[in-house]
Amino acid sequence: MPDVAMDLDPAVQSALRELMQDDYPLLLDTFVQDGEKRLATLASSLQQQQWDAFRQAAHSFKGSCGNMGAEALQHACERAEQAGLQHDAELASQCYEEIRQLFQRVRFHLAR
């Protein structure tokens, strides 16, 4: 498994822990729940080829990932956003799979 820093920036997590203090676990839970909803939206909009919905979900998820320091996931969401803009089903499907896998890795790191 890749180094944690590739999936989750420890400096960002440290800053969030300091800022959120006792609410840090709530922040993590909210990020995970939101991520699960975004994945579901990405999957359904990809299946139905609703490109605007796919792009919007990728864009929103990208922002959340950036805030959490989930850099690899953020970049995958950026590529998915571009695939949605281009109505590229093959690329969008590849991006979705990458996002799904990266999200699972980030969840693993956050649960530690």
Secondary structure, DSSP 8 states (H G I E B T S, - for coil): ---HHHHS-HHHHHHHHHHHGGGHHHHHHHHHHHHHHHHHHHHHHHHTT-HHHHHHHHHHHHHHHHHHT-HHHHHHHHHHHHHHHHT-HHHHHHHHHHHHHHHHHHHHHHH-
